[in-house]
Amino acid sequence: MDFSFVKTALVSRLGTPYFETDSCILFCGDTLQLSKKAAIQLFDAIITSPPYNIGKEYENTVPLDMYIEWSVAWLNDSCKLLKPTGSLLLNLGYVAVDDKGRAVPIPYMLWDKVPMFLNQEIVWNYSAGVACKNYLSPRNEKILWYVKDRNNYVFNLDPIRDKNVKYPNSKRNGKLRVNTLGKNPSDVWEIAKVTTGQNRSSEERTPHPCQFPTDLINRLVLGFTNENAIVFDPFIGSGTTFESCLRHNRFCVGFEILPEYCEIAKKRVISVQAEMEYSSAQMVMSFPFSDVEMERVVYESV
């Protein structure tokens, strides 16, 4: 599908992009400013994970009320860019609240401030993380699934069914109830984090300090968007959403405020495209004949 109309519409409003291909476009700048300038209902889905206000190197920690105010502002501006059937998949972690709580999930403070219908909460469970001695080690984050129209939205169960789940001996009218594609993954997802460190760093690790796992974004892309959808990530970071959309035939628009992270995302896109082109070339080499030529070869060999 030709997505040139997407790039034309955005460039006319936002100016020259940092990087673009036939499958994605990246703008370097503040999401608040860029989203206000975009001002067009263009996107089928927003898939993102904003800063958590916990002191990572890419953020300046601010008082909690200021962080909530900032979150509401970018969420309102970003949601205006969604089509009427659009969805928002918002990943958030937890934060310490002075004299109130040690690890308070940010969704508890934001869930009703998003100008959309909260369709479901997904719990992302992982094994790696901070090891605690005086309380339980945190091992989950939330993904809030919002929709603009509670009766008209995209949800594709079959592409994200869990093929590894063994079915119980569940029967209806004497017959086993089994879907051969796998089981509904439910609203609790066990997906490994992107780890760091000697002898334990994930293969997909980039220099970005807080990287989304590709497995997680793949499930969101496949389950909550259709092929040829236009996906928006206002905090593209290391470019995981770019990679997932490239591999699954979606167009992706990304905003990123830091040039060094824009460069990481750019190099990642170039690397993924090269890998996909190589794989495609290898496949062509494995099947060097056209259908007509293959029929002739088979016929002459009989």
KOLSESE-115051 format. One record per residue: x negated, y, z of N, C-alpha, C in turn; residue in three letters. Coordinates in steps of 0.02 Angstrom, whole numbers, padded with zeros to 5 digits, always signed. Example, Ala and Ser with C-alpha at 12.3 -4.5 7.8 and 13.67 -1.06 7.14 Angstrom:
2
-00660-00284+00390-00615-00225+00390-00660-00165+00390Ala
-00642-00112+00354-00684-00053+00357-00645+00002+00394Ser
END
This chain:
302
-00042-00060+00000+00000+00000+00000-00044+00063+00000Met
-00022+00113-00037-00059+00176-00041-00039+00221+00016Asp
-00087+00237+00061-00073+00280+00118-00100+00351+00108Phe
-00113+00370+00046-00141+00436+00033-00095+00492+00058Ser
-00029+00479+00058+00017+00530+00081+00007+00546+00155Phe
-00014+00495+00194-00027+00506+00265-00087+00552+00273Val
-00140+00537+00238-00200+00577+00243-00188+00648+00218Lys
-00151+00655+00163-00136+00722+00137-00097+00764+00187Thr
-00046+00733+00218-00005+00769+00266-00046+00791+00327Ala
-00090+00747+00351-00129+00764+00411-00185+00814+00396Leu
-00219+00805+00340-00274+00850+00323-00248+00921+00312Val
-00188+00927+00283-00159+00993+00272-00145+01029+00337Ser
-00135+00991+00391-00119+01020+00456-00179+01023+00503Arg
-00223+00974+00497-00277+00967+00546-00346+00984+00519Leu
-00352+00991+00453-00417+01006+00424-00456+00944+00407Gly
-00520+00953+00395-00564+00899+00373-00572+00846+00427Thr
-00561+00783+00410-00570+00729+00460-00644+00715+00472Pro
-00657+00682+00528-00725+00660+00543-00745+00603+00496Tyr
-00696+00562+00480-00709+00502+00440-00643+00476+00413Phe
-00645+00446+00353-00585+00416+00326-00602+00361+00276Glu
-00557+00313+00272-00559+00261+00221-00489+00253+00193Thr
-00479+00204+00151-00412+00191+00125-00365+00166+00180Asp
-00394+00142+00236-00354+00109+00288-00351+00147+00354Ser
-00390+00201+00360-00389+00238+00423-00415+00308+00414Cys
-00400+00351+00463-00426+00419+00463-00438+00439+00535Ile
-00494+00473+00547-00516+00492+00614-00527+00567+00618Leu
-00497+00599+00667-00507+00670+00679-00542+00679+00747Phe
-00593+00722+00747-00630+00735+00808-00602+00799+00840Cys
-00571+00792+00898-00543+00850+00931-00499+00830+00990Gly
-00473+00880+01024-00430+00871+01082-00361+00847+01060Asp
-00338+00793+01088-00273+00765+01071-00217+00816+01080Thr
-00219+00855+01133-00166+00905+01144-00162+00954+01087Leu
-00219+00978+01064-00220+01027+01010-00201+00995+00943Gln
-00229+00937+00930-00217+00904+00865-00144+00882+00858Leu
-00115+00855+00912-00045+00832+00908+00002+00890+00897Ser
-00011+00947+00928+00032+01006+00917+00028+01029+00844Lys
-00032+01027+00816-00041+01049+00746-00010+01000+00697Lys
-00012+00935+00714+00014+00884+00667+00088+00895+00654Ala
+00128+00897+00707+00199+00916+00703+00236+00884+00645Ala
+00231+00817+00639+00267+00782+00587+00284+00711+00611Ile
+00345+00689+00599+00365+00621+00618+00337+00572+00567Gln
+00279+00545+00582+00242+00506+00533+00227+00435+00555Leu
+00226+00423+00621+00199+00361+00646+00253+00310+00666Phe
+00237+00246+00653+00282+00192+00673+00269+00171+00745Asp
+00208+00181+00769+00192+00161+00837+00132+00199+00863Ala
+00130+00210+00928+00071+00235+00963+00046+00178+01007Ile
-00018+00161+00998-00050+00110+01040-00112+00142+01069Ile
-00114+00150+01135-00170+00189+01163-00181+00175+01237Thr
-00240+00196+01259-00259+00194+01330-00295+00259+01346Ser
-00262+00305+01379-00293+00369+01395-00342+00364+01454Pro
-00381+00415+01467-00423+00416+01528-00381+00407+01591Pro
-00409+00375+01642-00373+00360+01703-00386+00410+01759Tyr
-00431+00459+01746-00448+00508+01798-00484+00476+01857Asn
-00532+00431+01840-00568+00395+01893-00643+00408+01889Ile
-00663+00459+01851-00733+00479+01850-00777+00445+01799Gly
-00748+00417+01746-00789+00389+01692-00827+00446+01658Lys
-00880+00428+01621-00924+00478+01592-00890+00521+01540Glu
-00834+00499+01513-00800+00538+01461-00745+00584+01489Tyr
-00739+00588+01555-00685+00629+01584-00710+00669+01644Glu
-00678+00725+01655-00690+00765+01715-00632+00752+01763Asn
-00648+00725+01822-00596+00710+01870-00563+00774+01895Thr
-00497+00775+01896-00458+00833+01918-00409+00811+01972Val
-00381+00858+02010-00329+00839+02059-00273+00801+02026Pro
-00243+00756+02064-00193+00710+02036-00135+00747+02002Leu
-00111+00801+02032-00055+00836+02002-00073+00866+01935Asp
-00136+00888+01927-00159+00914+01863-00164+00858+01811Met
-00186+00799+01834-00190+00741+01788-00120+00721+01763Tyr
-00072+00719+01809-00004+00701+01790+00024+00754+01741Ile
+00011+00817+01754+00034+00871+01710+00004+00863+01641Glu
-00061+00849+01638-00095+00838+01574-00065+00777+01538Trp
-00052+00724+01574-00024+00663+01544+00045+00676+01514Ser
+00086+00712+01551+00153+00728+01526+00148+00770+01462Val
+00101+00816+01460+00093+00860+01402+00073+00821+01340Ala
+00022+00777+01345+00002+00742+01285+00053+00689+01264Trp
+00087+00660+01313+00139+00610+01296+00197+00643+01260Leu
+00218+00701+01282+00273+00736+01248+00254+00754+01177Asn
+00194+00781+01168+00173+00802+01101+00163+00741+01055Asp
+00135+00687+01081+00123+00628+01040+00188+00593+01020Ser
+00234+00588+01067+00297+00553+01053+00339+00589+01000Cys
+00329+00654+00993+00364+00692+00941+00342+00670+00871Lys
+00284+00638+00866+00258+00618+00801+00283+00549+00780Leu
+00321+00516+00823+00348+00449+00807+00411+00454+00765Leu
+00420+00405+00721+00482+00399+00684+00539+00380+00731Lys
+00601+00387+00709+00659+00371+00752+00658+00299+00779Pro
+00627+00254+00743+00623+00184+00766+00555+00168+00798Thr
+00517+00220+00815+00449+00211+00839+00444+00185+00910Gly
+00384+00157+00925+00370+00130+00991+00305+00159+01018Ser
+00300+00159+01084+00239+00180+01119+00216+00122+01162Leu
+00154+00100+01154+00123+00049+01196+00067+00083+01234Leu
+00080+00096+01299+00037+00138+01340+00003+00097+01394Leu
-00064+00090+01388-00102+00053+01438-00128+00101+01492Asn
-00115+00084+01555-00138+00125+01611-00161+00080+01668Leu
-00211+00105+01706-00237+00067+01762-00212+00095+01828Gly
-00256+00102+01875-00237+00124+01942-00286+00176+01966Tyr
-00267+00214+02017-00308+00268+02042-00298+00274+02118Val
-00348+00297+02153-00342+00310+02225-00305+00376+02236Ala
-00259+00375+02284-00221+00435+02301-00237+00453+02373Val
-00264+00512+02384-00287+00532+02451-00232+00522+02504Asp
-00249+00485+02556-00206+00475+02614-00140+00440+02596Asp
-00136+00412+02536-00074+00379+02514-00085+00306+02493Lys
-00139+00294+02454-00148+00227+02429-00217+00216+02400Gly
-00241+00154+02404-00308+00137+02381-00311+00128+02305Arg
-00263+00091+02278-00262+00077+02206-00190+00080+02182Ala
-00167+00140+02170-00097+00152+02151-00091+00149+02074Val
-00050+00104+02047-00042+00101+01974-00017+00168+01947Pro
-00053+00195+01898-00033+00258+01868+00037+00256+01839Ile
+00060+00198+01811+00129+00195+01786+00182+00214+01837Pro
+00169+00201+01902+00217+00218+01954+00230+00293+01956Tyr
+00181+00331+01934+00186+00404+01937+00208+00435+01871Met
+00207+00395+01818+00220+00423+01751+00280+00393+01715Leu
+00304+00336+01737+00349+00296+01695+00411+00334+01673Trp
+00439+00376+01716+00501+00411+01700+00489+00481+01672Asp
+00426+00497+01658+00410+00562+01630+00396+00559+01556Lys
+00401+00500+01528+00392+00491+01455+00459+00501+01421Val
+00462+00541+01368+00526+00557+01336+00552+00501+01290Pro
+00550+00439+01315+00574+00382+01278+00604+00332+01327Met
+00634+00279+01299+00666+00227+01340+00614+00173+01357Phe
+00606+00160+01422+00559+00108+01443+00591+00040+01431Leu
+00566+00005+01381+00595-00059+01362+00570-00117+01405Asn
+00506-00113+01424+00478-00168+01464+00409-00149+01489Gln
+00391-00179+01545+00323-00174+01571+00286-00240+01558Glu
+00226-00235+01530+00184-00293+01519+00126-00289+01568Ile
+00112-00345+01601+00056-00348+01647-00003-00382+01612Val
-00058-00345+01607-00119-00372+01577-00164-00397+01634Trp
-00173-00463+01637-00213-00495+01689-00281-00516+01661Asn
-00334-00505+01699-00401-00524+01677-00441-00549+01737Tyr
-00496-00583+01724-00535-00613+01778-00593-00570+01800Ser
-00624-00533+01754-00682-00492+01772-00659-00427+01804Ala
-00701-00399+01848-00684-00336+01880-00722-00327+01945Gly
-00704-00275+01981-00736-00260+02045-00720-00314+02096Val
-00772-00339+02131-00762-00389+02183-00756-00354+02251Ala
-00701-00366+02286-00688-00331+02349-00692-00380+02408Cys
-00710-00353+02466-00716-00394+02526-00660-00381+02577Lys
-00636-00320+02580-00588-00302+02631-00516-00298+02605Asn
-00507-00312+02541-00440-00314+02511-00445-00354+02446Tyr
-00389-00370+02417-00388-00411+02357-00420-00375+02297Leu
-00457-00412+02258-00490-00382+02199-00438-00367+02146Ser
-00434-00304+02122-00386-00287+02070-00402-00324+02005Pro
-00351-00355+01977-00361-00395+01916-00304-00385+01866Arg
-00274-00326+01866-00222-00315+01815-00215-00241+01800Asn
-00189-00228+01741-00168-00161+01721-00100-00169+01688Glu
-00067-00113+01677+00000-00114+01648-00002-00088+01576Lys
+00043-00115+01536+00058-00086+01470+00132-00071+01470Ile
+00150-00008+01464+00220+00012+01463+00242+00016+01390Leu
+00296-00020+01376+00323-00022+01308+00386+00022+01305Trp
+00378+00078+01271+00433+00125+01263+00459+00122+01191Tyr
+00523+00136+01182+00553+00140+01115+00595+00204+01110Val
+00599+00231+01051+00642+00290+01041+00715+00272+01040Lys
+00730+00215+01008+00799+00192+01002+00803+00122+01034Asp
+00838+00117+01089+00840+00053+01125+00874-00003+01086Arg
+00910+00015+01033+00945-00035+00992+00913-00046+00924Asn
+00859-00011+00910+00829-00016+00843+00754-00004+00850Asn
+00716-00059+00856+00644-00054+00863+00612-00117+00835Tyr
+00546-00117+00828+00510-00173+00799+00485-00219+00855Val
+00501-00283+00848+00473-00334+00892+00467-00399+00853Phe
+00406-00423+00844+00392-00484+00806+00364-00537+00854Asn
+00407-00584+00874+00386-00634+00922+00340-00687+00892Leu
+00357-00712+00833+00321-00769+00805+00245-00757+00798Asp
+00222-00698+00775+00150-00689+00768+00111-00689+00833Pro
+00146-00681+00890+00109-00677+00954+00128-00735+01001Ile
+00161-00785+00975+00177-00843+01017+00113-00876+01042Arg
+00115-00903+01101+00058-00937+01132+00057-01009+01108Asp
+00009-01025+01066+00004-01092+01036-00026-01142+01085Lys
-00054-01119+01140-00089-01164+01186-00047-01187+01245Asn
+00014-01160+01249+00056-01178+01305+00090-01245+01293Val
+00083-01291+01340+00117-01356+01336+00189-01348+01359Lys
+00234-01372+01319+00304-01364+01336+00326-01413+01390Tyr
+00367-01391+01436+00396-01437+01484+00448-01481+01448Pro
+00470-01533+01481+00519-01578+01451+00588-01546+01456Asn
+00596-01491+01422+00659-01453+01424+00704-01474+01366Ser
+00765-01492+01383+00811-01517+01332+00876-01477+01333Lys
+00908-01476+01275+00975-01448+01268+01015-01497+01225Arg
+01072-01519+01253+01113-01569+01218+01071-01631+01200Asn
+01026-01649+01245+00987-01710+01235+00927-01702+01189Gly
+00916-01642+01161+00861-01631+01115+00809-01585+01146Lys
+00745-01601+01131+00692-01558+01156+00697-01488+01126Leu
+00686-01438+01168+00686-01368+01145+00613-01347+01134Arg
+00590-01355+01072+00520-01341+01057+00515-01298+00994Val
+00479-01243+00999+00463-01203+00940+00392-01221+00921Asn
+00383-01248+00862+00317-01272+00842+00265-01217+00835Thr
+00287-01155+00832+00239-01099+00828+00210-01081+00896Leu
+00240-01107+00949+00215-01092+01015+00269-01060+01059Gly
+00249-01043+01119+00296-01018+01169+00292-00942+01175Lys
+00348-00911+01192+00349-00840+01206+00295-00824+01259Asn
+00250-00776+01247+00195-00764+01294+00216-00732+01359Pro
+00279-00714+01366+00307-00682+01425+00279-00612+01434Ser
+00293-00581+01490+00271-00512+01502+00208-00509+01545Asp
+00175-00566+01555+00110-00568+01589+00059-00599+01541Val
+00010-00559+01523-00040-00581+01473-00108-00589+01506Trp
-00136-00648+01500-00203-00661+01525-00252-00654+01467Glu
-00287-00598+01465-00333-00583+01411-00397-00555+01441Ile
-00454-00582+01421-00518-00562+01450-00535-00489+01435Ala
-00565-00456+01484-00591-00389+01474-00655-00391+01432Lys
-00674-00333+01406-00739-00327+01373-00791-00316+01428Val
-00835-00364+01436-00883-00362+01492-00950-00333+01471Thr
-00989-00313+01521-01056-00287+01510-01105-00327+01553Thr
-01169-00312+01544-01220-00344+01586-01259-00398+01550Gly
-01318-00410+01574-01362-00460+01544-01331-00530+01550Gln
-01331-00565+01496-01306-00634+01491-01230-00640+01502Asn
-01194-00583+01506-01121-00588+01515-01084-00536+01472Arg
-01121-00500+01430-01090-00448+01389-01049-00480+01333Ser
-00989-00454+01321-00946-00479+01268-00978-00466+01200Ser
-00965-00511+01152-00994-00504+01085-00971-00439+01052Glu
-00910-00417+01068-00883-00357+01035-00904-00293+01071Glu
-00946-00297+01121-00966-00239+01161-00997-00184+01118Arg
-00975-00122+01127-01006-00063+01096-01034-00020+01152Thr
-01067+00036+01136-01093+00080+01189-01038+00117+01228Pro
-00976+00113+01206-00922+00146+01242-00913+00113+01310His
-00907+00153+01365-00906+00125+01432-00841+00092+01453Pro
-00788+00102+01416-00722+00076+01437-00684+00052+01376Cys
-00704-00006+01352-00681-00030+01287-00622-00078+01292Gln
-00572-00067+01250-00514-00111+01245-00535-00178+01215Phe
-00511-00235+01240-00524-00299+01207-00483-00305+01142Pro
-00514-00329+01091-00480-00335+01026-00421-00383+01032Thr
-00427-00436+01071-00372-00484+01079-00309-00449+01104Asp
-00317-00402+01149-00260-00367+01177-00227-00323+01124Leu
-00267-00285+01087-00239-00240+01036-00209-00280+00979Ile
-00240-00336+00962-00211-00379+00909-00140-00399+00927Asn
-00129-00418+00989-00063-00439+01009-00013-00381+01005Arg
-00034-00322+01023+00010-00263+01020+00025-00245+00947Leu
-00026-00247+00905-00017-00230+00835+00029-00280+00800Val
+00017-00344+00811+00056-00396+00778+00127-00400+00806Leu
+00134-00390+00871+00199-00399+00903+00246-00340+00897Gly
+00218-00279+00891+00260-00220+00896+00256-00174+00836Phe
+00223-00197+00782+00224-00161+00719+00230-00210+00661Thr
+00254-00186+00605+00257-00227+00545+00197-00212+00500Asn
+00186-00256+00451+00133-00242+00402+00147-00175+00368Glu
+00094-00140+00351+00097-00074+00319+00124-00020+00365Asn
+00128-00034+00429+00148+00017+00478+00092+00069+00484Ala
+00111+00128+00507+00063+00181+00521+00056+00187+00596Ile
-00002+00169+00622-00015+00165+00694-00058+00225+00715Val
-00043+00253+00772-00078+00312+00798-00109+00296+00866Phe
-00173+00311+00873-00207+00306+00938-00238+00374+00954Asp
-00207+00412+00999-00233+00478+01016-00296+00479+01058Pro
-00318+00420+01080-00381+00412+01117-00418+00352+01088Phe
-00443+00359+01027-00467+00301+00989-00531+00271+01019Ile
-00570+00310+01056-00628+00283+01092-00675+00245+01046Gly
-00685+00182+01062-00733+00140+01025-00706+00115+00959Ser
-00641+00126+00946-00613+00106+00881-00581+00038+00880Gly
-00562+00010+00937-00530-00056+00937-00465-00056+00899Thr
-00425-00003+00906-00362+00000+00869-00375+00004+00794Thr
-00428+00040+00774-00448+00041+00704-00460-00031+00679Phe
-00502-00068+00716-00520-00135+00695-00459-00180+00688Glu
-00416-00179+00737-00357-00223+00735-00312-00205+00676Ser
-00302-00142+00664-00260-00121+00607-00291-00140+00541Cys
-00357-00133+00535-00392-00153+00474-00381-00227+00459Leu
-00387-00268+00511-00382-00340+00502-00311-00364+00490Arg
-00262-00322+00507-00192-00345+00502-00149-00301+00458His
-00181-00266+00412-00145-00230+00359-00099-00176+00385Asn
-00125-00136+00431-00091-00076+00454-00137-00016+00443Arg
-00108+00043+00433-00148+00104+00427-00153+00135+00497Phe
-00212+00160+00514-00221+00186+00582-00248+00258+00580Cys
-00219+00300+00622-00241+00369+00631-00269+00374+00702Val
-00329+00402+00709-00359+00407+00774-00383+00478+00790Gly
-00374+00498+00852-00402+00560+00878-00454+00542+00931Phe
-00509+00579+00933-00560+00568+00984-00597+00634+00995Glu
-00603+00654+01058-00630+00720+01074-00706+00722+01072Ile
-00740+00665+01085-00812+00664+01090-00844+00639+01025Leu
-00888+00680+00994-00920+00660+00931-00958+00594+00936Pro
-00990+00581+00994-01029+00519+00999-00984+00457+00997Glu
-00922+00463+01022-00875+00407+01017-00845+00402+00947Tyr
-00836+00460+00915-00815+00459+00845-00865+00420+00803Cys
-00929+00430+00817-00981+00396+00779-00979+00320+00792Glu
-00966+00301+00855-00959+00229+00871-00901+00199+00832Ile
-00844+00234+00832-00785+00209+00797-00798+00205+00721Ala
-00831+00255+00695-00847+00256+00623-00891+00197+00604Lys
-00944+00185+00642-00989+00129+00627-00952+00062+00634Lys
-00906+00059+00681-00868-00003+00691-00824-00017+00630Arg
-00791+00034+00605-00749+00026+00546-00791+00003+00487Val
-00847+00035+00476-00891+00017+00420-00914-00055+00427Ile
-00931-00076+00488-00954-00144+00499-00898-00195+00486Ser
-00837-00180+00510-00781-00226+00501-00763-00231+00427Val
-00763-00175+00392-00748-00176+00321-00799-00217+00282Gln
-00863-00210+00300-00915-00248+00267-00906-00323+00279Ala
-00888-00340+00341-00876-00410+00358-00817-00438+00318Glu
-00763-00399+00314-00704-00422+00278-00717-00429+00203Met
-00756-00382+00175-00773-00386+00104-00818-00447+00090Glu
-00864-00461+00136-00908-00519+00128-00867-00583+00130Tyr
-00821-00587+00178-00778-00647+00184-00736-00656+00122Ser
-00710-00600+00096-00669-00603+00035-00711-00627-00024Ser
-00773-00603-00029-00817-00624-00084-00835-00697-00078Ala
-00846-00721-00017-00861-00792-00007-00802-00836-00028Gln
-00742-00812-00014-00682-00850-00033-00676-00853-00109Met
-00690-00798-00143-00687-00797-00216-00738-00844-00245Val
-00798-00846-00215-00850-00891-00239-00830-00964-00229Met
-00792-00977-00177-00770-01046-00164-00718-01068-00215Ser
-00681-01020-00242-00629-01034-00291-00641-00990-00353Phe
-00691-01008-00394-00713-00964-00448-00667-00962-00508Pro
-00617-01006-00510-00574-01009-00569-00507-00976-00556Phe
-00479-00947-00608-00410-00923-00603-00363-00983-00605Ser
-00299-00972-00591-00251-01027-00591-00249-01062-00659Asp
-00251-01023-00712-00249-01052-00780-00312-01092-00793Val
-00370-01063-00774-00433-01099-00784-00435-01162-00743Glu
-00410-01160-00682-00410-01219-00639-00368-01274-00669Met
-00310-01257-00697-00267-01307-00729-00304-01340-00787Glu
-00343-01299-00826-00380-01326-00882-00435-01373-00859Arg
-00471-01353-00805-00525-01395-00779-00498-01461-00755Val
-00442-01458-00717-00411-01520-00691-00389-01564-00748Val
-00357-01534-00800-00332-01572-00856-00389-01607-00893Tyr
-00444-01570-00905-00499-01598-00944-00538-01650-00906Glu
-00531-01648-00839-00569-01696-00799-00531-01762-00791Ser
-00467-01763-00810-00427-01824-00804-00445-01873-00859Val
END
